[in-house]
Amino acid sequence: MTATTLDPRTALVVVDLQKGIVGLPTVHPADGVVERAAELAAAFRAKELPVVLVRVTGRAPGRTEEPVRGGGRPAADWADFAPELGQTDSDIVVTKHTFGAFHATDLDLQLRRRGVTQVVVVGIATSKGVEATARAAHEHGYHVTIATDAVTDMDQGVHDNSTGKIFPALGETDTTEAILKLLG
């Protein structure tokens, strides 16, 4: 669990920290995840590094055994980002319809245009949106770092599997504090 370095053009990718998701029951308090993501976002903005805010609307086609949470129509502000993130006009906003932030979006193009070679990924849910985004970032050739105290899930077992087994195979993992120190 050690992040060794951050590339000069590293982007922060904040996955699904939106009003409709941060209120769901999670194994670690979502407000702490949002707080640490907001700290990272402020630090990245201060260094003039890209901050990507990812939100999910709808879902991918195909049958699943998992029922749709909540049923019915989501609240009007369901996809609004948590206000603590302090969204700015310079942030890159990505709207996705699948778990990962790369599939069927312009995220890769946005990052490459800015010369990004590494991503730090945070958000909810560890085993879905965060893991799918980290996997795709790795597959696209980015260096990947996960702030493990800035992710959480609805299930402890899958959270532990992602943070303990999957993420170390995709890149480096560390705490928000350690990543902020690397950022300088």
C-alpha positions as CSV (number, residue, x, y, z in Angstrom):
1,M,0.0,0.0,0.0
2,T,2.4,2.6,-1.2
3,A,2.2,5.2,-3.9
4,T,5.7,6.0,-5.1
5,T,5.2,9.0,-7.4
6,L,2.7,11.2,-9.3
7,D,3.5,12.0,-12.9
8,P,3.7,15.8,-13.7
9,R,0.4,15.5,-15.6
10,T,-1.8,13.5,-13.2
11,A,-5.6,13.9,-13.2
12,L,-8.0,13.2,-10.3
13,V,-11.0,11.2,-11.3
14,V,-13.9,11.4,-8.9
15,V,-16.4,8.6,-9.5
16,D,-20.1,9.0,-8.7
17,L,-19.9,11.3,-5.7
18,Q,-23.4,12.6,-6.5
19,K,-26.4,13.3,-4.4
20,G,-28.3,10.1,-5.3
21,I,-25.3,7.9,-4.4
22,V,-23.6,9.4,-1.4
23,G,-26.9,8.9,0.6
24,L,-26.8,5.1,0.1
25,P,-25.7,2.9,3.0
26,T,-22.0,2.2,2.7
27,V,-19.5,0.3,4.7
28,H,-17.4,3.4,5.4
29,P,-19.2,6.7,5.9
30,A,-19.7,8.4,2.6
31,D,-19.3,11.9,4.1
32,G,-15.6,10.9,4.9
33,V,-15.1,9.7,1.3
34,V,-16.5,13.0,0.0
35,E,-14.4,15.0,2.4
36,R,-11.2,13.3,1.3
37,A,-12.1,13.6,-2.4
38,A,-12.8,17.3,-1.9
39,E,-9.4,17.7,-0.3
40,L,-7.8,16.0,-3.3
41,A,-9.8,18.1,-5.7
42,A,-8.8,21.3,-4.0
43,A,-5.1,20.3,-4.1
44,F,-5.3,19.2,-7.8
45,R,-7.0,22.5,-8.7
46,A,-4.3,24.5,-6.8
47,K,-1.6,22.7,-8.9
48,E,-3.7,23.4,-12.0
49,L,-4.1,19.7,-12.6
50,P,-7.2,18.2,-14.2
51,V,-10.1,17.3,-11.9
52,V,-12.7,15.0,-13.5
53,L,-16.1,14.7,-11.9
54,V,-17.9,11.6,-13.1
55,R,-21.7,11.0,-12.7
56,V,-23.9,8.1,-13.7
57,T,-27.3,8.5,-15.2
58,G,-29.3,5.5,-16.2
59,R,-27.7,2.1,-16.7
60,A,-26.3,-0.1,-19.4
61,P,-28.7,-2.4,-21.3
62,G,-28.8,-6.0,-20.5
63,R,-30.3,-8.3,-17.9
64,T,-28.9,-8.5,-14.4
65,E,-30.0,-10.3,-11.3
66,E,-29.5,-7.1,-9.2
67,P,-32.7,-5.1,-8.9
68,V,-32.8,-1.4,-9.6
69,R,-32.3,0.5,-6.3
70,G,-35.2,2.7,-5.2
71,G,-37.4,1.9,-8.2
72,G,-39.4,4.7,-9.8
73,R,-37.9,8.0,-10.9
74,P,-34.9,9.4,-9.2
75,A,-35.1,12.8,-7.5
76,A,-34.4,15.8,-9.8
77,D,-31.0,16.4,-8.2
78,W,-30.0,12.7,-8.1
79,A,-27.1,13.3,-10.5
80,D,-25.9,16.6,-9.0
81,F,-22.4,16.4,-7.6
82,A,-22.0,16.5,-3.8
83,P,-21.6,20.3,-3.1
84,E,-18.5,19.6,-0.9
85,L,-16.6,18.8,-4.1
86,G,-16.6,22.5,-4.9
87,Q,-17.2,22.0,-8.7
88,T,-15.5,24.6,-10.8
89,D,-15.8,25.6,-14.5
90,S,-12.4,24.1,-15.1
91,D,-13.5,20.7,-14.0
92,I,-14.1,18.0,-16.7
93,V,-17.6,16.6,-16.3
94,V,-18.2,13.1,-17.6
95,T,-21.7,11.5,-17.7
96,K,-21.7,7.8,-18.0
97,H,-24.4,5.1,-18.3
98,T,-22.2,2.1,-17.3
99,F,-20.0,1.3,-14.3
100,G,-16.8,2.7,-15.8
101,A,-16.0,6.3,-16.8
102,F,-14.2,5.4,-20.0
103,H,-16.8,3.3,-21.9
104,A,-18.9,5.4,-24.4
105,T,-17.6,8.7,-23.0
106,D,-14.9,11.2,-24.1
107,L,-12.8,10.8,-21.0
108,D,-9.8,9.3,-22.7
109,L,-9.8,12.1,-25.3
110,Q,-10.2,14.7,-22.6
111,L,-7.2,13.3,-20.7
112,R,-5.0,12.8,-23.7
113,R,-5.6,16.4,-24.9
114,R,-4.3,17.6,-21.6
115,G,-1.2,15.3,-21.7
116,V,-2.4,13.3,-18.7
117,T,-0.4,10.1,-18.1
118,Q,-1.7,9.1,-14.6
119,V,-5.0,9.1,-12.8
120,V,-5.8,9.1,-9.1
121,V,-9.2,7.5,-8.7
122,V,-11.7,8.0,-5.8
123,G,-15.4,7.5,-5.3
124,I,-18.3,5.1,-4.8
125,A,-18.7,2.2,-5.3
126,T,-15.3,0.6,-4.9
127,S,-16.2,-2.7,-6.7
128,K,-18.2,-1.1,-9.5
129,G,-17.6,2.5,-10.7
130,V,-14.2,2.9,-9.1
131,E,-12.9,-0.5,-10.1
132,A,-14.3,-0.4,-13.6
133,T,-12.7,3.1,-14.1
134,A,-9.4,2.0,-12.7
135,R,-9.4,-1.2,-14.9
136,A,-10.1,0.9,-18.0
137,A,-7.5,3.5,-17.1
138,H,-5.0,0.7,-16.8
139,E,-6.1,-0.8,-20.1
140,H,-5.7,2.7,-21.8
141,G,-2.1,2.9,-20.6
142,Y,-2.5,5.3,-17.7
143,H,-0.6,4.9,-14.5
144,V,-3.3,4.3,-11.8
145,T,-3.3,5.3,-8.2
146,I,-6.3,4.6,-5.8
147,A,-6.8,6.6,-2.6
148,T,-8.1,3.7,-0.6
149,D,-9.5,5.9,2.2
150,A,-11.5,7.9,-0.4
151,V,-13.5,4.9,-1.7
152,T,-16.3,2.8,-0.2
153,D,-18.9,0.3,-1.2
154,M,-22.2,-1.1,-0.1
155,D,-20.5,-4.5,0.7
156,Q,-17.4,-5.0,2.9
157,G,-16.3,-8.2,1.2
158,V,-16.2,-6.8,-2.3
159,H,-14.6,-3.5,-1.1
160,D,-11.9,-5.5,0.6
161,N,-11.4,-7.6,-2.6
162,S,-11.0,-4.5,-4.8
163,T,-8.7,-2.7,-2.4
164,G,-6.6,-5.7,-1.4
165,K,-6.4,-7.8,-4.6
166,I,-7.6,-5.9,-7.7
167,F,-6.2,-2.4,-7.2
168,P,-2.6,-3.5,-6.5
169,A,-2.7,-5.4,-9.8
170,L,-3.8,-2.2,-11.6
171,G,-1.5,0.3,-10.1
172,E,-0.6,1.8,-6.7
173,T,-2.7,2.4,-3.6
174,D,-2.3,4.7,-0.7
175,T,-4.1,7.1,1.6
176,T,-5.3,10.6,0.7
177,E,-2.7,12.1,3.0
178,A,0.2,10.2,1.3
179,I,-1.1,11.2,-2.2
180,L,-1.4,14.8,-1.0
181,K,2.3,14.7,0.1
182,L,3.3,13.3,-3.3
183,L,1.4,16.1,-4.9
184,G,3.5,18.6,-2.9
